[in-house]
Amino acid sequence: MSFAEKLVLGLFILLIALWFTREPGFVPGWGSLFNREGKEFVTDATVVMFITFLMFIMPSHRPRLKGWAWNRTVEAEPGSDSGERKDHRSGRLLDWKEVQRKLPWNVVLLLGGGFALAKGCEVSGLSLWLGSQMLPLQNLPPWSIAALLCLLLAIFTECTSNVATATLFLPILASMAVLIKLNPLYVMIPGTLSTSFAFMLPVATPPNAIVFSYGHLRVTDMVKAGFVLNLIGVVSVTVAINTWGRAMFHLDTFPAWANISRSP
């Protein structure tokens, strides 16, 4: 392994170690040193940015005793054009020109836009409005409620990330189920599974965005194949929750823990 490869491997191991030790769960992690008044100032993204910052300042070649190899010219990689040779005067593991050239910015904008859309729905009150619009579902049979909610979440998760969709809708589904005296698990379990049916659009989930970024697929190609997968997923979840799921989770009864009107 070259000197640069060893450094990158070491930084990767450091990244994993910092992720695991930030909040281990059974003991206080190093992240608690930076959290004040119940606010979390250090997240997994903070660790990633720290490692990235180190890659911008660490040398890509073994330093000499007389200083850095400032004027060292790196030969072009095998198979590359001679015009692509670079004079790495900085000698760093990573430089901004390389980031600009190779980072899939379209994927970053797609995913970032999805998270922004989810946060906008929460702050604007759209999620609460959607919950109130679901109350007329109490006039329908339970199995059709589950099917409609699965279809709704499968469509909504195509525009936002799976986590954002679950964060938005699960509290809404729980509140709606309590109001209509339906076991909350009856709608929350299939709803959670349906947030993973992100097969149609690039913005739906990172794997979709990564595949789409290579430019060999059009959006219409993904929609055609993903629509069929979404239908299969919704039908499968609806059948499962109304057969063995009903017996396993006792969905025919309204649990005591969901009865918010009972006295303590």
Secondary structure as UniProt FT lines:
FT   HELIX           3..22
FT   HELIX           30..33
FT   TURN            37..38
FT   HELIX           44..57
FT   TURN            65..66
FT   TURN            70..71
FT   TURN            78..79
FT   HELIX           82..84
FT   HELIX           96..102
FT   HELIX           105..124
FT   HELIX           126..133
FT   HELIX           135..139
FT   HELIX           142..156
FT   TURN            157..159
FT   HELIX           162..179
FT   TURN            180..181
FT   HELIX           184..194
FT   TURN            195..196
FT   HELIX           202..204
FT   HELIX           206..213
FT   HELIX           219..241
FT   TURN            242..243
FT   HELIX           244..249
FT   TURN            250..252
FT   HELIX           256..258
FT   TURN            260..261
//
